Amino acid sequence: MPDWMLWITSHGNSKIVALLLFFTTFCAILIYVYTGKERGVRLESYKYMPLQDDETDLNAAGGEEEMHESGKN
């Protein structure tokens, strides 16, 4: 087995290799997401999406309760 493969299979060295691999991948994803004007605009348009979903769910639930209350009278 080549010496470099023995170096990577050592537990102390494999942690360093994994850290560098994952950190490089993370940085590449960040660069991909935050570069490009079109992706940036699209990403910014998604920032209030969870709040908008909750608001419509609450309105739907409130409307159902009003219908049940009016049916009781």
Jmol script that loads the backbone (N, CA, C; Angstrom):
load data "model"
ATOM      1  N   MET A   1       0.850  -1.171   0.000  1.00  0.00           N
ATOM      2  CA  MET A   1       0.000   0.000   0.000  1.00  0.00           C
ATOM      3  C   MET A   1       0.903   1.245   0.000  1.00  0.00           C
ATOM      4  N   PRO A   2       0.568   2.244  -0.821  1.00  0.00           N
ATOM      5  CA  PRO A   2       1.398   3.455  -0.855  1.00  0.00           C
ATOM      6  C   PRO A   2       1.408   4.166   0.504  1.00  0.00           C
ATOM      7  N   ASP A   3       2.469   4.910   0.730  1.00  0.00           N
ATOM      8  CA  ASP A   3       2.631   5.601   2.012  1.00  0.00           C
ATOM      9  C   ASP A   3       1.520   6.612   2.281  1.00  0.00           C
ATOM     10  N   TRP A   4       1.032   7.284   1.247  1.00  0.00           N
ATOM     11  CA  TRP A   4      -0.008   8.285   1.475  1.00  0.00           C
ATOM     12  C   TRP A   4      -1.317   7.642   1.919  1.00  0.00           C
ATOM     13  N   MET A   5      -1.595   6.417   1.482  1.00  0.00           N
ATOM     14  CA  MET A   5      -2.804   5.728   1.934  1.00  0.00           C
ATOM     15  C   MET A   5      -2.657   5.294   3.386  1.00  0.00           C
ATOM     16  N   LEU A   6      -1.468   4.896   3.777  1.00  0.00           N
ATOM     17  CA  LEU A   6      -1.235   4.563   5.181  1.00  0.00           C
ATOM     18  C   LEU A   6      -1.370   5.805   6.054  1.00  0.00           C
ATOM     19  N   TRP A   7      -0.935   6.957   5.534  1.00  0.00           N
ATOM     20  CA  TRP A   7      -1.040   8.201   6.292  1.00  0.00           C
ATOM     21  C   TRP A   7      -2.502   8.581   6.505  1.00  0.00           C
ATOM     22  N   ILE A   8      -3.349   8.417   5.480  1.00  0.00           N
ATOM     23  CA  ILE A   8      -4.770   8.779   5.583  1.00  0.00           C
ATOM     24  C   ILE A   8      -5.516   7.821   6.509  1.00  0.00           C
ATOM     25  N   THR A   9      -5.152   6.543   6.502  1.00  0.00           N
ATOM     26  CA  THR A   9      -5.882   5.574   7.320  1.00  0.00           C
ATOM     27  C   THR A   9      -5.551   5.680   8.802  1.00  0.00           C
ATOM     28  N   SER A  10      -4.538   6.420   9.154  1.00  0.00           N
ATOM     29  CA  SER A  10      -4.247   6.658  10.568  1.00  0.00           C
ATOM     30  C   SER A  10      -5.378   7.500  11.160  1.00  0.00           C
ATOM     31  N   HIS A  11      -5.883   7.147  12.340  1.00  0.00           N
ATOM     32  CA  HIS A  11      -7.032   7.839  12.936  1.00  0.00           C
ATOM     33  C   HIS A  11      -6.766   9.320  13.172  1.00  0.00           C
ATOM     34  N   GLY A  12      -5.591   9.665  13.589  1.00  0.00           N
ATOM     35  CA  GLY A  12      -5.271  11.072  13.812  1.00  0.00           C
ATOM     36  C   GLY A  12      -5.256  11.873  12.530  1.00  0.00           C
ATOM     37  N   ASN A  13      -4.758  11.292  11.469  1.00  0.00           N
ATOM     38  CA  ASN A  13      -4.671  12.001  10.192  1.00  0.00           C
ATOM     39  C   ASN A  13      -5.992  11.996   9.435  1.00  0.00           C
ATOM     40  N   SER A  14      -6.787  10.956   9.582  1.00  0.00           N
ATOM     41  CA  SER A  14      -8.054  10.900   8.848  1.00  0.00           C
ATOM     42  C   SER A  14      -9.022  11.967   9.345  1.00  0.00           C
ATOM     43  N   LYS A  15      -8.919  12.350  10.608  1.00  0.00           N
ATOM     44  CA  LYS A  15      -9.773  13.424  11.130  1.00  0.00           C
ATOM     45  C   LYS A  15      -9.449  14.744  10.444  1.00  0.00           C
ATOM     46  N   ILE A  16      -8.180  14.999  10.230  1.00  0.00           N
ATOM     47  CA  ILE A  16      -7.764  16.231   9.561  1.00  0.00           C
ATOM     48  C   ILE A  16      -8.244  16.237   8.112  1.00  0.00           C
ATOM     49  N   VAL A  17      -8.105  15.115   7.436  1.00  0.00           N
ATOM     50  CA  VAL A  17      -8.546  15.017   6.039  1.00  0.00           C
ATOM     51  C   VAL A  17     -10.059  15.221   5.950  1.00  0.00           C
ATOM     52  N   ALA A  18     -10.815  14.605   6.846  1.00  0.00           N
ATOM     53  CA  ALA A  18     -12.272  14.755   6.838  1.00  0.00           C
ATOM     54  C   ALA A  18     -12.665  16.205   7.129  1.00  0.00           C
ATOM     55  N   LEU A  19     -12.000  16.836   8.086  1.00  0.00           N
ATOM     56  CA  LEU A  19     -12.282  18.232   8.410  1.00  0.00           C
ATOM     57  C   LEU A  19     -12.038  19.130   7.202  1.00  0.00           C
ATOM     58  N   LEU A  20     -10.921  18.954   6.540  1.00  0.00           N
ATOM     59  CA  LEU A  20     -10.617  19.764   5.362  1.00  0.00           C
ATOM     60  C   LEU A  20     -11.607  19.513   4.231  1.00  0.00           C
ATOM     61  N   LEU A  21     -11.998  18.269   4.045  1.00  0.00           N
ATOM     62  CA  LEU A  21     -12.965  17.927   3.000  1.00  0.00           C
ATOM     63  C   LEU A  21     -14.323  18.579   3.269  1.00  0.00           C
ATOM     64  N   PHE A  22     -14.840  18.437   4.485  1.00  0.00           N
ATOM     65  CA  PHE A  22     -16.152  18.995   4.816  1.00  0.00           C
ATOM     66  C   PHE A  22     -16.133  20.519   4.846  1.00  0.00           C
ATOM     67  N   PHE A  23     -15.056  21.116   5.348  1.00  0.00           N
ATOM     68  CA  PHE A  23     -14.961  22.572   5.377  1.00  0.00           C
ATOM     69  C   PHE A  23     -14.902  23.141   3.965  1.00  0.00           C
ATOM     70  N   THR A  24     -14.158  22.505   3.096  1.00  0.00           N
ATOM     71  CA  THR A  24     -14.080  22.950   1.703  1.00  0.00           C
ATOM     72  C   THR A  24     -15.439  22.832   1.020  1.00  0.00           C
ATOM     73  N   THR A  25     -16.146  21.751   1.275  1.00  0.00           N
ATOM     74  CA  THR A  25     -17.485  21.573   0.704  1.00  0.00           C
ATOM     75  C   THR A  25     -18.444  22.636   1.225  1.00  0.00           C
ATOM     76  N   PHE A  26     -18.387  22.923   2.519  1.00  0.00           N
ATOM     77  CA  PHE A  26     -19.240  23.943   3.130  1.00  0.00           C
ATOM     78  C   PHE A  26     -18.967  25.313   2.510  1.00  0.00           C
ATOM     79  N   CYS A  27     -17.702  25.665   2.362  1.00  0.00           N
ATOM     80  CA  CYS A  27     -17.344  26.953   1.754  1.00  0.00           C
ATOM     81  C   CYS A  27     -17.805  27.022   0.305  1.00  0.00           C
ATOM     82  N   ALA A  28     -17.692  25.929  -0.419  1.00  0.00           N
ATOM     83  CA  ALA A  28     -18.137  25.901  -1.813  1.00  0.00           C
ATOM     84  C   ALA A  28     -19.645  26.107  -1.908  1.00  0.00           C
ATOM     85  N   ILE A  29     -20.394  25.518  -0.997  1.00  0.00           N
ATOM     86  CA  ILE A  29     -21.852  25.698  -0.992  1.00  0.00           C
ATOM     87  C   ILE A  29     -22.202  27.148  -0.684  1.00  0.00           C
ATOM     88  N   LEU A  30     -21.527  27.752   0.296  1.00  0.00           N
ATOM     89  CA  LEU A  30     -21.781  29.156   0.625  1.00  0.00           C
ATOM     90  C   LEU A  30     -21.471  30.074  -0.551  1.00  0.00           C
ATOM     91  N   ILE A  31     -20.367  29.835  -1.201  1.00  0.00           N
ATOM     92  CA  ILE A  31     -20.000  30.658  -2.358  1.00  0.00           C
ATOM     93  C   ILE A  31     -21.029  30.496  -3.469  1.00  0.00           C
ATOM     94  N   TYR A  32     -21.488  29.284  -3.697  1.00  0.00           N
ATOM     95  CA  TYR A  32     -22.488  29.041  -4.736  1.00  0.00           C
ATOM     96  C   TYR A  32     -23.800  29.760  -4.412  1.00  0.00           C
ATOM     97  N   VAL A  33     -24.230  29.688  -3.153  1.00  0.00           N
ATOM     98  CA  VAL A  33     -25.520  30.262  -2.774  1.00  0.00           C
ATOM     99  C   VAL A  33     -25.486  31.787  -2.803  1.00  0.00           C
ATOM    100  N   TYR A  34     -24.439  32.383  -2.278  1.00  0.00           N
ATOM    101  CA  TYR A  34     -24.412  33.830  -2.125  1.00  0.00           C
ATOM    102  C   TYR A  34     -23.785  34.586  -3.293  1.00  0.00           C
ATOM    103  N   THR A  35     -23.320  33.918  -4.313  1.00  0.00           N
ATOM    104  CA  THR A  35     -22.846  34.621  -5.503  1.00  0.00           C
ATOM    105  C   THR A  35     -23.903  34.505  -6.582  1.00  0.00           C
ATOM    106  N   GLY A  36     -23.924  35.447  -7.442  1.00  0.00           N
ATOM    107  CA  GLY A  36     -24.934  35.454  -8.496  1.00  0.00           C
ATOM    108  C   GLY A  36     -26.121  36.283  -8.049  1.00  0.00           C
ATOM    109  N   LYS A  37     -26.435  37.307  -8.809  1.00  0.00           N
ATOM    110  CA  LYS A  37     -27.496  38.234  -8.425  1.00  0.00           C
ATOM    111  C   LYS A  37     -28.866  37.549  -8.416  1.00  0.00           C
ATOM    112  N   GLU A  38     -29.120  36.692  -9.380  1.00  0.00           N
ATOM    113  CA  GLU A  38     -30.427  36.042  -9.467  1.00  0.00           C
ATOM    114  C   GLU A  38     -30.672  35.122  -8.276  1.00  0.00           C
ATOM    115  N   ARG A  39     -29.649  34.350  -7.891  1.00  0.00           N
ATOM    116  CA  ARG A  39     -29.810  33.471  -6.730  1.00  0.00           C
ATOM    117  C   ARG A  39     -29.980  34.282  -5.461  1.00  0.00           C
ATOM    118  N   GLY A  40     -29.268  35.397  -5.344  1.00  0.00           N
ATOM    119  CA  GLY A  40     -29.376  36.246  -4.161  1.00  0.00           C
ATOM    120  C   GLY A  40     -30.769  36.831  -4.012  1.00  0.00           C
ATOM    121  N   VAL A  41     -31.338  37.300  -5.114  1.00  0.00           N
ATOM    122  CA  VAL A  41     -32.690  37.864  -5.079  1.00  0.00           C
ATOM    123  C   VAL A  41     -33.697  36.777  -4.728  1.00  0.00           C
ATOM    124  N   ARG A  42     -33.550  35.613  -5.335  1.00  0.00           N
ATOM    125  CA  ARG A  42     -34.465  34.511  -5.046  1.00  0.00           C
ATOM    126  C   ARG A  42     -34.346  34.070  -3.593  1.00  0.00           C
ATOM    127  N   LEU A  43     -33.122  34.011  -3.075  1.00  0.00           N
ATOM    128  CA  LEU A  43     -32.907  33.620  -1.689  1.00  0.00           C
ATOM    129  C   LEU A  43     -33.527  34.637  -0.738  1.00  0.00           C
ATOM    130  N   GLU A  44     -33.384  35.921  -1.034  1.00  0.00           N
ATOM    131  CA  GLU A  44     -33.979  36.961  -0.197  1.00  0.00           C
ATOM    132  C   GLU A  44     -35.504  36.894  -0.222  1.00  0.00           C
ATOM    133  N   SER A  45     -36.093  36.467  -1.319  1.00  0.00           N
ATOM    134  CA  SER A  45     -37.551  36.394  -1.391  1.00  0.00           C
ATOM    135  C   SER A  45     -38.111  35.265  -0.526  1.00  0.00           C
ATOM    136  N   TYR A  46     -37.271  34.317  -0.144  1.00  0.00           N
ATOM    137  CA  TYR A  46     -37.731  33.194   0.671  1.00  0.00           C
ATOM    138  C   TYR A  46     -37.657  33.469   2.170  1.00  0.00           C
ATOM    139  N   LYS A  47     -37.110  34.603   2.602  1.00  0.00           N
ATOM    140  CA  LYS A  47     -36.826  34.788   4.024  1.00  0.00           C
ATOM    141  C   LYS A  47     -38.081  34.906   4.887  1.00  0.00           C
ATOM    142  N   TYR A  48     -39.202  35.352   4.359  1.00  0.00           N
ATOM    143  CA  TYR A  48     -40.423  35.467   5.161  1.00  0.00           C
ATOM    144  C   TYR A  48     -41.401  34.325   4.906  1.00  0.00           C
ATOM    145  N   MET A  49     -40.982  33.324   4.181  1.00  0.00           N
ATOM    146  CA  MET A  49     -41.866  32.230   3.811  1.00  0.00           C
ATOM    147  C   MET A  49     -42.476  31.508   5.025  1.00  0.00           C
ATOM    148  N   PRO A  50     -41.718  31.153   6.065  1.00  0.00           N
ATOM    149  CA  PRO A  50     -42.335  30.465   7.206  1.00  0.00           C
ATOM    150  C   PRO A  50     -43.371  31.324   7.919  1.00  0.00           C
ATOM    151  N   LEU A  51     -43.141  32.622   8.013  1.00  0.00           N
ATOM    152  CA  LEU A  51     -44.100  33.497   8.681  1.00  0.00           C
ATOM    153  C   LEU A  51     -45.375  33.636   7.866  1.00  0.00           C
ATOM    154  N   GLN A  52     -45.272  33.667   6.565  1.00  0.00           N
ATOM    155  CA  GLN A  52     -46.445  33.772   5.712  1.00  0.00           C
ATOM    156  C   GLN A  52     -47.290  32.509   5.799  1.00  0.00           C
ATOM    157  N   ASP A  53     -46.665  31.351   5.889  1.00  0.00           N
ATOM    158  CA  ASP A  53     -47.408  30.104   5.997  1.00  0.00           C
ATOM    159  C   ASP A  53     -48.185  30.046   7.304  1.00  0.00           C
ATOM    160  N   ASP A  54     -47.574  30.460   8.412  1.00  0.00           N
ATOM    161  CA  ASP A  54     -48.252  30.436   9.702  1.00  0.00           C
ATOM    162  C   ASP A  54     -49.448  31.375   9.707  1.00  0.00           C
ATOM    163  N   GLU A  55     -49.312  32.519   9.098  1.00  0.00           N
ATOM    164  CA  GLU A  55     -50.383  33.499   9.081  1.00  0.00           C
ATOM    165  C   GLU A  55     -51.603  32.962   8.337  1.00  0.00           C
ATOM    166  N   THR A  56     -51.410  32.303   7.221  1.00  0.00           N
ATOM    167  CA  THR A  56     -52.543  31.767   6.474  1.00  0.00           C
ATOM    168  C   THR A  56     -53.163  30.580   7.206  1.00  0.00           C
ATOM    169  N   ASP A  57     -52.349  29.785   7.897  1.00  0.00           N
ATOM    170  CA  ASP A  57     -52.896  28.671   8.666  1.00  0.00           C
ATOM    171  C   ASP A  57     -53.759  29.178   9.812  1.00  0.00           C
ATOM    172  N   LEU A  58     -53.325  30.246  10.477  1.00  0.00           N
ATOM    173  CA  LEU A  58     -54.103  30.795  11.584  1.00  0.00           C
ATOM    174  C   LEU A  58     -55.411  31.384  11.083  1.00  0.00           C
ATOM    175  N   ASN A  59     -55.388  32.043   9.944  1.00  0.00           N
ATOM    176  CA  ASN A  59     -56.615  32.600   9.385  1.00  0.00           C
ATOM    177  C   ASN A  59     -57.586  31.490   9.007  1.00  0.00           C
ATOM    178  N   ALA A  60     -57.089  30.411   8.470  1.00  0.00           N
ATOM    179  CA  ALA A  60     -57.951  29.295   8.094  1.00  0.00           C
ATOM    180  C   ALA A  60     -58.559  28.655   9.333  1.00  0.00           C
ATOM    181  N   ALA A  61     -57.768  28.500  10.384  1.00  0.00           N
ATOM    182  CA  ALA A  61     -58.276  27.898  11.616  1.00  0.00           C
ATOM    183  C   ALA A  61     -59.308  28.809  12.264  1.00  0.00           C
ATOM    184  N   GLY A  62     -59.076  30.110  12.248  1.00  0.00           N
ATOM    185  CA  GLY A  62     -60.022  31.057  12.833  1.00  0.00           C
ATOM    186  C   GLY A  62     -61.337  31.055  12.083  1.00  0.00           C
ATOM    187  N   GLY A  63     -61.283  30.921  10.777  1.00  0.00           N
ATOM    188  CA  GLY A  63     -62.497  30.887   9.974  1.00  0.00           C
ATOM    189  C   GLY A  63     -63.323  29.654  10.261  1.00  0.00           C
ATOM    190  N   GLU A  64     -62.676  28.533  10.507  1.00  0.00           N
ATOM    191  CA  GLU A  64     -63.403  27.308  10.823  1.00  0.00           C
ATOM    192  C   GLU A  64     -64.092  27.421  12.174  1.00  0.00           C
ATOM    193  N   GLU A  65     -63.424  28.055  13.143  1.00  0.00           N
ATOM    194  CA  GLU A  65     -64.028  28.199  14.465  1.00  0.00           C
ATOM    195  C   GLU A  65     -65.251  29.096  14.406  1.00  0.00           C
ATOM    196  N   GLU A  66     -65.185  30.167  13.600  1.00  0.00           N
ATOM    197  CA  GLU A  66     -66.327  31.056  13.474  1.00  0.00           C
ATOM    198  C   GLU A  66     -67.511  30.329  12.856  1.00  0.00           C
ATOM    199  N   MET A  67     -67.251  29.440  11.918  1.00  0.00           N
ATOM    200  CA  MET A  67     -68.327  28.697  11.281  1.00  0.00           C
ATOM    201  C   MET A  67     -68.994  27.756  12.278  1.00  0.00           C
ATOM    202  N   HIS A  68     -68.200  27.118  13.142  1.00  0.00           N
ATOM    203  CA  HIS A  68     -68.767  26.214  14.134  1.00  0.00           C
ATOM    204  C   HIS A  68     -69.573  26.980  15.174  1.00  0.00           C
ATOM    205  N   GLU A  69     -69.105  28.162  15.570  1.00  0.00           N
ATOM    206  CA  GLU A  69     -69.826  28.957  16.561  1.00  0.00           C
ATOM    207  C   GLU A  69     -71.142  29.468  15.994  1.00  0.00           C
ATOM    208  N   SER A  70     -71.159  29.870  14.744  1.00  0.00           N
ATOM    209  CA  SER A  70     -72.392  30.379  14.151  1.00  0.00           C
ATOM    210  C   SER A  70     -73.402  29.241  13.946  1.00  0.00           C
ATOM    211  N   GLY A  71     -72.929  28.035  13.773  1.00  0.00           N
ATOM    212  CA  GLY A  71     -73.821  26.897  13.606  1.00  0.00           C
ATOM    213  C   GLY A  71     -74.476  26.480  14.911  1.00  0.00           C
ATOM    214  N   LYS A  72     -73.862  26.799  16.047  1.00  0.00           N
ATOM    215  CA  LYS A  72     -74.416  26.430  17.346  1.00  0.00           C
ATOM    216  C   LYS A  72     -75.606  27.296  17.709  1.00  0.00           C
ATOM    217  N   ASN A  73     -75.652  28.544  17.214  1.00  0.00           N
ATOM    218  CA  ASN A  73     -76.727  29.461  17.598  1.00  0.00           C
ATOM    219  C   ASN A  73     -77.978  29.141  16.913  1.00  0.00           C
TER     220      ASN A  73
END
end "model"
wireframe off; spacefill off
backbone 0.3
color backbone group
